[in-house]
Amino acid sequence: MTNWSEIARTKNVHAVRTAAGELDVNERDERGRTPLMLFMTYKLPTEAVEILLERGAELEVTDKLGETALLKAIKFHQEGAVKLLLKYGAQIDSPRGIRDTPWNAAASRGDRALADLLLDTRGAVRLTLTSEEQAQLDALLDYEDQEAQIEAVRALDSVVLLHAFVSGYNWDDGAEPMFAVLENPACAEITLLEMYDLADGDYWLQLREDEVEGNEERSRFRKLAEKLRAKLQAAMPEEFR
């Protein structure tokens, strides 16, 4: 075996150890992938991954898809590899904001366990709830009286529960509770972004006035989108243009 692609397919730790002493651990294939990235794709054992890391495998280079080894590990749900990459200093923050982070990559895939491994990311929110938090969330979502629900949301001081409420909310029930969320001081920027996406903010903002006027539900969603966009632009002008 003379190349890393063949070695990765074998998943043989002994072959990896031998190759690491003979081949360049940072060479690229035609798709720009390093051996470390290949090991994520082919789901090699963490022992094999650590051999490359000990040999100085580069962590922050990207392939032609723009993905680092850490993003590959998340993509292929390699929890052990994620832990190792973090141990060896893989970057988790991004100058382009929370949406461009490995945490968000895991969160967007619904992988709460991996996202919670990346909680040190600037702006991240814990996604896995305790049993007590889950009970609180269920109660919040099950309110039949919307005014009572809104008051309960206003009283929340938990970043985690506010984010979970937005993620679990039935948007067919209208926009009103979301006004309470965005006005809550504990609401995180990523929660505002999630709200904007779930509310289809771009859709409401591109409607003409005559398409909104006279329709209370449309007017409220349009107002919510306007408030969210204004708040996001003030908080992160570079990320939310």
Contacts in CASP RR format, 6 or more apart in sequence:
PFRMAT RR
TARGET T0000
AUTHOR 0000-0000-0000
METHOD contacts of the structure
MODEL  1
MTNWSEIARTKNVHAVRTAAGELDVNERDERGRTPLMLFMTYKLPTEAVE
ILLERGAELEVTDKLGETALLKAIKFHQEGAVKLLLKYGAQIDSPRGIRD
TPWNAAASRGDRALADLLLDTRGAVRLTLTSEEQAQLDALLDYEDQEAQI
EAVRALDSVVLLHAFVSGYNWDDGAEPMFAVLENPACAEITLLEMYDLAD
GDYWLQLREDEVEGNEERSRFRKLAEKLRAKLQAAMPEEFR
1 7 0 8 1.000
1 10 0 8 1.000
1 15 0 8 1.000
1 19 0 8 1.000
3 23 0 8 1.000
4 19 0 8 1.000
4 23 0 8 1.000
4 27 0 8 1.000
4 29 0 8 1.000
4 35 0 8 1.000
4 38 0 8 1.000
5 29 0 8 1.000
5 38 0 8 1.000
7 15 0 8 1.000
7 16 0 8 1.000
7 19 0 8 1.000
7 35 0 8 1.000
8 35 0 8 1.000
8 38 0 8 1.000
8 39 0 8 1.000
8 41 0 8 1.000
8 42 0 8 1.000
8 44 0 8 1.000
9 42 0 8 1.000
11 42 0 8 1.000
11 43 0 8 1.000
11 44 0 8 1.000
11 45 0 8 1.000
11 48 0 8 1.000
13 44 0 8 1.000
13 45 0 8 1.000
13 47 0 8 1.000
13 48 0 8 1.000
13 51 0 8 1.000
16 44 0 8 1.000
16 48 0 8 1.000
16 51 0 8 1.000
16 52 0 8 1.000
17 51 0 8 1.000
20 51 0 8 1.000
20 52 0 8 1.000
20 55 0 8 1.000
21 55 0 8 1.000
23 35 0 8 1.000
25 34 0 8 1.000
25 35 0 8 1.000
25 36 0 8 1.000
25 52 0 8 1.000
25 55 0 8 1.000
25 56 0 8 1.000
25 57 0 8 1.000
26 34 0 8 1.000
26 35 0 8 1.000
26 56 0 8 1.000
26 57 0 8 1.000
26 58 0 8 1.000
26 61 0 8 1.000
27 34 0 8 1.000
27 35 0 8 1.000
28 34 0 8 1.000
28 63 0 8 1.000
29 38 0 8 1.000
31 63 0 8 1.000
31 64 0 8 1.000
31 65 0 8 1.000
32 63 0 8 1.000
32 64 0 8 1.000
33 41 0 8 1.000
33 63 0 8 1.000
34 57 0 8 1.000
34 58 0 8 1.000
34 61 0 8 1.000
34 63 0 8 1.000
34 69 0 8 1.000
35 52 0 8 1.000
35 57 0 8 1.000
36 49 0 8 1.000
36 52 0 8 1.000
36 53 0 8 1.000
36 57 0 8 1.000
36 58 0 8 1.000
36 59 0 8 1.000
36 69 0 8 1.000
37 63 0 8 1.000
37 67 0 8 1.000
37 68 0 8 1.000
37 69 0 8 1.000
37 72 0 8 1.000
39 48 0 8 1.000
39 49 0 8 1.000
39 52 0 8 1.000
39 69 0 8 1.000
39 81 0 8 1.000
40 49 0 8 1.000
40 69 0 8 1.000
40 72 0 8 1.000
40 73 0 8 1.000
40 75 0 8 1.000
40 76 0 8 1.000
40 78 0 8 1.000
40 81 0 8 1.000
41 72 0 8 1.000
41 76 0 8 1.000
43 76 0 8 1.000
43 78 0 8 1.000
46 80 0 8 1.000
46 81 0 8 1.000
46 83 0 8 1.000
46 84 0 8 1.000
49 81 0 8 1.000
49 84 0 8 1.000
49 85 0 8 1.000
50 84 0 8 1.000
53 84 0 8 1.000
53 85 0 8 1.000
53 88 0 8 1.000
57 69 0 8 1.000
59 68 0 8 1.000
59 69 0 8 1.000
59 70 0 8 1.000
59 85 0 8 1.000
59 88 0 8 1.000
59 89 0 8 1.000
59 90 0 8 1.000
59 91 0 8 1.000
60 68 0 8 1.000
60 90 0 8 1.000
60 91 0 8 1.000
61 68 0 8 1.000
62 68 0 8 1.000
67 75 0 8 1.000
68 90 0 8 1.000
68 91 0 8 1.000
68 102 0 8 1.000
69 81 0 8 1.000
69 85 0 8 1.000
69 90 0 8 1.000
70 82 0 8 1.000
70 85 0 8 1.000
70 86 0 8 1.000
70 90 0 8 1.000
70 91 0 8 1.000
70 92 0 8 1.000
70 102 0 8 1.000
71 102 0 8 1.000
71 105 0 8 1.000
72 78 0 8 1.000
73 80 0 8 1.000
73 81 0 8 1.000
73 82 0 8 1.000
73 85 0 8 1.000
74 82 0 8 1.000
74 102 0 8 1.000
74 105 0 8 1.000
74 106 0 8 1.000
74 109 0 8 1.000
74 111 0 8 1.000
74 114 0 8 1.000
75 105 0 8 1.000
75 109 0 8 1.000
77 111 0 8 1.000
77 114 0 8 1.000
79 113 0 8 1.000
79 114 0 8 1.000
79 117 0 8 1.000
82 114 0 8 1.000
82 117 0 8 1.000
82 118 0 8 1.000
83 117 0 8 1.000
86 92 0 8 1.000
86 117 0 8 1.000
86 118 0 8 1.000
90 102 0 8 1.000
92 101 0 8 1.000
92 102 0 8 1.000
92 103 0 8 1.000
92 118 0 8 1.000
92 120 0 8 1.000
92 121 0 8 1.000
93 101 0 8 1.000
93 121 0 8 1.000
93 122 0 8 1.000
94 100 0 8 1.000
94 101 0 8 1.000
96 238 0 8 1.000
96 239 0 8 1.000
97 122 0 8 1.000
97 236 0 8 1.000
97 239 0 8 1.000
98 104 0 8 1.000
98 121 0 8 1.000
98 122 0 8 1.000
98 123 0 8 1.000
98 124 0 8 1.000
98 189 0 8 1.000
98 190 0 8 1.000
98 193 0 8 1.000
98 239 0 8 1.000
99 190 0 8 1.000
99 193 0 8 1.000
99 239 0 8 1.000
101 118 0 8 1.000
101 121 0 8 1.000
101 124 0 8 1.000
102 118 0 8 1.000
102 121 0 8 1.000
103 115 0 8 1.000
103 118 0 8 1.000
103 119 0 8 1.000
103 121 0 8 1.000
103 124 0 8 1.000
104 190 0 8 1.000
106 112 0 8 1.000
106 114 0 8 1.000
106 115 0 8 1.000
106 117 0 8 1.000
106 118 0 8 1.000
107 115 0 8 1.000
107 127 0 8 1.000
110 127 0 8 1.000
112 127 0 8 1.000
112 128 0 8 1.000
113 128 0 8 1.000
115 124 0 8 1.000
115 127 0 8 1.000
116 126 0 8 1.000
116 127 0 8 1.000
116 128 0 8 1.000
118 124 0 8 1.000
119 126 0 8 1.000
123 188 0 8 1.000
123 189 0 8 1.000
123 190 0 8 1.000
124 190 0 8 1.000
125 159 0 8 1.000
125 160 0 8 1.000
125 163 0 8 1.000
125 188 0 8 1.000
125 190 0 8 1.000
125 191 0 8 1.000
126 160 0 8 1.000
127 160 0 8 1.000
127 163 0 8 1.000
127 164 0 8 1.000
129 137 0 8 1.000
129 160 0 8 1.000
129 161 0 8 1.000
129 164 0 8 1.000
133 158 0 8 1.000
133 160 0 8 1.000
133 161 0 8 1.000
133 164 0 8 1.000
136 161 0 8 1.000
137 161 0 8 1.000
137 164 0 8 1.000
137 165 0 8 1.000
137 168 0 8 1.000
139 152 0 8 1.000
140 149 0 8 1.000
140 152 0 8 1.000
140 153 0 8 1.000
140 156 0 8 1.000
140 161 0 8 1.000
140 165 0 8 1.000
141 165 0 8 1.000
141 168 0 8 1.000
141 169 0 8 1.000
141 170 0 8 1.000
143 149 0 8 1.000
143 152 0 8 1.000
146 173 0 8 1.000
146 176 0 8 1.000
146 177 0 8 1.000
149 177 0 8 1.000
150 176 0 8 1.000
150 177 0 8 1.000
150 179 0 8 1.000
150 180 0 8 1.000
153 162 0 8 1.000
153 165 0 8 1.000
153 177 0 8 1.000
153 180 0 8 1.000
153 181 0 8 1.000
153 184 0 8 1.000
154 180 0 8 1.000
154 183 0 8 1.000
154 184 0 8 1.000
156 162 0 8 1.000
156 165 0 8 1.000
156 184 0 8 1.000
156 186 0 8 1.000
157 186 0 8 1.000
158 186 0 8 1.000
159 186 0 8 1.000
159 187 0 8 1.000
159 188 0 8 1.000
159 191 0 8 1.000
162 181 0 8 1.000
162 184 0 8 1.000
162 186 0 8 1.000
162 187 0 8 1.000
162 188 0 8 1.000
162 191 0 8 1.000
163 188 0 8 1.000
163 190 0 8 1.000
163 191 0 8 1.000
163 194 0 8 1.000
165 177 0 8 1.000
165 181 0 8 1.000
166 178 0 8 1.000
166 181 0 8 1.000
166 191 0 8 1.000
166 194 0 8 1.000
166 195 0 8 1.000
166 198 0 8 1.000
167 194 0 8 1.000
167 198 0 8 1.000
169 177 0 8 1.000
169 178 0 8 1.000
169 198 0 8 1.000
171 198 0 8 1.000
171 199 0 8 1.000
174 217 0 8 1.000
174 220 0 8 1.000
174 221 0 8 1.000
175 199 0 8 1.000
175 217 0 8 1.000
175 220 0 8 1.000
175 221 0 8 1.000
175 223 0 8 1.000
175 224 0 8 1.000
176 220 0 8 1.000
178 195 0 8 1.000
178 199 0 8 1.000
178 224 0 8 1.000
179 224 0 8 1.000
179 227 0 8 1.000
181 187 0 8 1.000
181 191 0 8 1.000
181 195 0 8 1.000
182 192 0 8 1.000
182 195 0 8 1.000
182 224 0 8 1.000
182 227 0 8 1.000
182 228 0 8 1.000
182 231 0 8 1.000
189 232 0 8 1.000
189 235 0 8 1.000
189 236 0 8 1.000
192 228 0 8 1.000
192 231 0 8 1.000
192 232 0 8 1.000
192 235 0 8 1.000
193 232 0 8 1.000
193 240 0 8 1.000
195 224 0 8 1.000
195 228 0 8 1.000
196 225 0 8 1.000
196 228 0 8 1.000
196 229 0 8 1.000
196 232 0 8 1.000
199 221 0 8 1.000
199 224 0 8 1.000
199 225 0 8 1.000
199 228 0 8 1.000
200 221 0 8 1.000
200 225 0 8 1.000
201 221 0 8 1.000
201 224 0 8 1.000
201 225 0 8 1.000
201 228 0 8 1.000
201 229 0 8 1.000
202 225 0 8 1.000
204 212 0 8 1.000
204 218 0 8 1.000
204 221 0 8 1.000
204 222 0 8 1.000
204 224 0 8 1.000
204 225 0 8 1.000
205 222 0 8 1.000
205 225 0 8 1.000
205 226 0 8 1.000
205 229 0 8 1.000
207 218 0 8 1.000
207 222 0 8 1.000
211 218 0 8 1.000
212 218 0 8 1.000
212 219 0 8 1.000
212 222 0 8 1.000
213 219 0 8 1.000
229 240 0 8 1.000
232 240 0 8 1.000
233 240 0 8 1.000
233 241 0 8 1.000
END
